Amino acid sequence: MQVVLTVAALVPESGGPSRSVPALADALVRAGYGAQVVALDFQEQFSPPLRPREAQVGVTLVPCATRFSRATRYSRGFAQALRERLAGDKLSILHDNGVWLGTNYLAARVARATRRPFVISPRGMLTSWAIRHHSWGKRLAWHVYQRRTLAAATLLHATSAEEAEDLRTLGCRQPIAMIPNGVAFAPTDLPPTIAPMRRALFLSRVHPKKGLLDLIAVWSELKPPSWELVIAGDDDGGHAAEVVAAIRAAGLEQSCHLVGPVGDDDKWASYAAADLFVLPSYSENFGLVIAEALGCGVPVITTTATPWTGVESHQCGWCVPPGRDALRPALAQALARTRDELQHMGARGRTWVRAEYSWGQAAEQLGQVYEFLVGQRARPATVQT
């Protein structure tokens, strides 16, 4: 069996799918499946693409040369590449990642034309918050093509129960496979960095949905001595300028540092240098950075808009409703903990995440779903009808 995984882009600036799709492809090959990845190639417009590490994974990068194709993520060559990858293997599966983009529309058209099983992973782009963001354009896209694109799916893949519920709310009636993403762990265990200033780390896209303005406002109220807040990540849509303005307005230049993008190889050192990880997001389908932080032994503050309420039951962090009112007491409690107390919390999180979240486990479960779709096995327990 061969799985053709499609995603608009593999460049790190495009967010989580640029990392999760290659990681899934690698894990599928290790599990004994064939895997191909098809994405657009933006040449020198962005950072180099994040390619799968396994040599057996085929990668096709379709040139996206014109301004229109770059803006819409629409390239006729993308559809042609999909047809070529699907040809000759009657058991091939087309698994598309993301929504709203030209590549997603083209993947659905190819799936209909070739009559291959078609899986869509929305990757958090159909949560209620995501739909409200830029809502006018998304309402138009929904009626023009996105509803029909979703209807083409044989099966939908959700990474959390919350995402599955959002899909049902939108009227999706196909089977839904609820399978969390896997998590990549540091290639080697880095010892925690002991520095005079204790560090709270935010590492994600700098985007309005991430709750950074809430975090800065609460940090300004608490003004914790001997702590610094490091904000790392790619600027998305110019939101970094708003964050910088908020830091300056609050007079926090000495304790809040916006450091920009952190490379995938360097992020592990960022986690190792952190005493606390904070992601006060208004919407996450999975929240990969939360899992990575926990896997590195860093306790977490996040929100109920992420699927990580388990940090409370596993005693490795705080999970509160989005917004400043709930964030304030959680952050105050975390900042009052001693280094040893936070390290013990982080150790519990590390044990939990490394036991339950791995790409091998995700690939095994998705492989069962693919086999179900081609009639090779009964419906697995992860699939809700």
CORGIJO-V556827 format. One record per residue. N is the residue number from 1. OMEGA is omega in whole degrees, 0 to 359 (NA if undefined). Layout:
# CORGIJO-V556827
<<N;OMEGA> <N;OMEGA>>
This chain:
# CORGIJO-V556827
<<1;177> <2;177> <3;176> <4;181> <5;180> <6;178> <7;184> <8;186> <9;175> <10;179> <11;185> <12;180> <13;183> <14;173> <15;190> <16;182> <17;178> <18;178> <19;185> <20;182> <21;175> <22;180> <23;177> <24;179> <25;178> <26;183> <27;178> <28;178> <29;179> <30;179> <31;175> <32;178> <33;170> <34;182> <35;174> <36;175> <37;177> <38;181> <39;177> <40;179> <41;181> <42;181> <43;187> <44;181> <45;183> <46;176> <47;176> <48;181> <49;178> <50;185> <51;171> <52;181> <53;182> <54;183> <55;183> <56;179> <57;175> <58;181> <59;175> <60;177> <61;184> <62;182> <63;180> <64;197> <65;186> <66;178> <67;180> <68;182> <69;178> <70;182> <71;185> <72;186> <73;182> <74;177> <75;180> <76;178> <77;179> <78;179> <79;179> <80;179> <81;179> <82;179> <83;180> <84;181> <85;181> <86;185> <87;171> <88;179> <89;183> <90;180> <91;181> <92;180> <93;174> <94;184> <95;183> <96;184> <97;180> <98;176> <99;175> <100;188> <101;180> <102;179> <103;180> <104;176> <105;181> <106;178> <107;179> <108;179> <109;180> <110;179> <111;178> <112;184> <113;184> <114;179> <115;176> <116;174> <117;188> <118;179> <119;175> <120;170> <121;183> <122;177> <123;174> <124;185> <125;177> <126;173> <127;181> <128;179> <129;182> <130;180> <131;178> <132;180> <133;187> <134;192> <135;183> <136;181> <137;181> <138;176> <139;178> <140;180> <141;180> <142;183> <143;183> <144;185> <145;191> <146;178> <147;180> <148;177> <149;178> <150;181> <151;179> <152;184> <153;171> <154;183> <155;177> <156;179> <157;175> <158;180> <159;178> <160;177> <161;180> <162;179> <163;177> <164;178> <165;177> <166;180> <167;177> <168;178> <169;178> <170;178> <171;179> <172;184> <173;179> <174;170> <175;178> <176;173> <177;180> <178;184> <179;179> <180;170> <181;166> <182;181> <183;172> <184;179> <185;181> <186;181> <187;173> <188;179> <189;179> <190;178> <191;177> <192;178> <193;178> <194;182> <195;179> <196;178> <197;175> <198;191> <199;167> <200;186> <201;164> <202;179> <203;181> <204;172> <205;175> <206;190> <207;183> <208;184> <209;185> <210;175> <211;183> <212;179> <213;173> <214;182> <215;180> <216;179> <217;180> <218;178> <219;179> <220;178> <221;185> <222;182> <223;185> <224;176> <225;177> <226;175> <227;170> <228;177> <229;178> <230;181> <231;183> <232;176> <233;179> <234;174> <235;180> <236;176> <237;178> <238;182> <239;180> <240;179> <241;177> <242;180> <243;178> <244;180> <245;180> <246;178> <247;181> <248;181> <249;180> <250;181> <251;186> <252;185> <253;182> <254;184> <255;178> <256;185> <257;175> <258;191> <259;178> <260;184> <261;174> <262;181> <263;183> <264;179> <265;183> <266;187> <267;182> <268;176> <269;177> <270;177> <271;182> <272;181> <273;185> <274;171> <275;186> <276;176> <277;183> <278;173> <279;185> <280;193> <281;174> <282;180> <283;173> <284;174> <285;178> <286;182> <287;185> <288;182> <289;176> <290;179> <291;180> <292;179> <293;179> <294;179> <295;177> <296;176> <297;180> <298;177> <299;193> <300;163> <301;176> <302;187> <303;177> <304;173> <305;172> <306;179> <307;187> <308;175> <309;180> <310;178> <311;178> <312;183> <313;177> <314;174> <315;179> <316;178> <317;181> <318;177> <319;188> <320;176> <321;178> <322;177> <323;187> <324;185> <325;179> <326;181> <327;186> <328;181> <329;179> <330;180> <331;178> <332;179> <333;182> <334;182> <335;179> <336;180> <337;175> <338;177> <339;181> <340;180> <341;179> <342;178> <343;176> <344;176> <345;180> <346;179> <347;177> <348;178> <349;179> <350;180> <351;181> <352;186> <353;182> <354;178> <355;191> <356;184> <357;175> <358;178> <359;176> <360;179> <361;179> <362;180> <363;178> <364;181> <365;177> <366;176> <367;176> <368;178> <369;179> <370;179> <371;176> <372;184> <373;178> <374;174> <375;182> <376;179> <377;177> <378;181> <379;179> <380;184> <381;180> <382;185> <383;176> <384;179> <385;NA>>
